[in-house]
Amino acid sequence: MRDAELCWGQRYHWLRYQQAAPADRHDAHIVVGCPVPDGVALTALRTVLDYLVRRHEGLRTVVDPYARPVPRQVVQPPRPLTLHAASTETDHTPAPAEVIAALTERPFDMAAEWPIRVCAVTTGGAPRRLVVVLHHLAFDDWGLALFQKEFGELVSALTGRRRAQLPPVARQPADLATTEAALGRTGREAALEHWRALVPSLPADPFGRRRAPSPDGPAAHSATLTSPGLLGAVREIAGRLRVWPSAVHLAAHAMATAAWTGETTVAHRWLASHREGDRMSVLTCMFSPALVRFELAGDPGFAEVTARVAEQLEQAQRHAYAPWDEVAELVAREGFRRGRPLRVTSEVNFLSSPAQRCGSRRDRLVRGAEPAAWARSGTDSYFRVRELADGVALGLDARAEVMDAEAVEAFLQGCVRLLTAHAEDPALDLPLSEAAGLFGFAPPAAPAPERLGEDLVRPAAVATALRAHP
């Protein structure tokens, strides 16, 4: 066995897993299905899975939570992976849905259990589909695609009686952790200096004017809007403005957020990937949050907002490779200095899935089931953009205390309207005040005064006055 400190992406997800109640931890589990061609026996599936376990150390890694000064990853020797089986036939055994639900909902014991569970769904004793339950600590979106690709190649090689064509694994998670540890305190300080300068400018609560806690406890709303036309529209805008498509989507999100909150400072956690070079083959989670702050004061047009967003994203990406818990500590200290916690608890994620298709010819809005476990995580909103081969899927989860179901849907629809309008008319450059009309939000309440000593003050008004008279 070998061990190393947790990689920074692993650290983020391990801490988040510990903070969640055991009944809610399944929210960090990833469930995927892998098709199994005809003629592949269960023994062949076991061979493929055991090979992947030998190939990728991340699949047989556990966490020592008592290591000092921080938890460590422990790579265990290869051994056969347990392959559960569930039959589709009526044979008095648990049905596939029941078996998969049990594998999905049971928390992982990260100190003893590998971050992967597998179940073969069989008919007549032959496997038809492999369902894999994965822990987020070991997988991000890229790692998931890598696992599925390698599984498909190995199965195809078996059925075709040929040698599998897989590139060598350049680095394992423990190698990555060693590289990160070699940076030392000095290397981390270089990145943390950027966040020390940024944190004091963060708003205390971006949703302050909309927040209305429910006496019944946390609840949330979820919706997804799939648009086939948005893929080309955003790429046209990105090419014209010379930015990445992610910046165009986040500019629309920033204007939508400003329209909803009534605030001109937008701040959230951007889930930044750290994959480049030889990190591409590491099977582990390699994303972690980076704080971004967009200033939309002065009623800027869409092009200017996009330029500001692109600049801030570039700065965030440059300094994002740092332990998130140390950045979170800076936020907590700033909250202590102000005498109130800072609620930078919204997340934004941009994902690319060119192998997937939406299969739709028109926009389709679907209201999802309530993400009850996510609602108890403390995150206020989660906006995700997934680029598909033939469209874009925009998704939004929001806690009910900051956004109702109708506002969630209007938020997504307004983003599509905003982006489509600017793609169809290159001369159009809507300022924030006019873009807000595309969402149809009712105006937020005026900021409530806060007590400062014996006085009631309006912090936003004071800040405006100070900016006007430097």
Secondary structure, 3 states (H helix, E strand, C coil): CEEEECCHHHHHHHHHHHHCCHHHHHHHEEEEEEECCCCCCHHHHHHHHHHHHHHCHHHHEEEECCCCCCCEEEECCCCCCCEEEEECCCCCCCCHHHHHHHHHHCCCCCCCCCCEEEEEEEECCEEEEEEEEEEHHHCCHHHHHHHHHHHHHHHHHHHHCCCCCCCCCCCCHHHHHHHHHHCHHHHHHHHHHHHHHHHHHCCCCCCCCCCCCCCCCCCEEEEEEEECCHHHHHHHHHHHHCCCHHHHHHHHHHHHHHHHHCCCEEEEEEEEECCCHHHHHCCCCCEEEEEEEEECCCCCEHHHHHHHHHHHHHHHHHHCCCCHHHHHHHHHHHHHHHCCCCCCCEEEEEEEECCCCCCCCCCEEEECCCCHHHHCCCCCEEEEEEEECCCEEEEEEEECCCCCHHHHHHHHHHHHHHHHHHHHCCCCCCEHHHHHHHCCCCCCCCCCCEEECCEEECHHHHHHHHHHCC
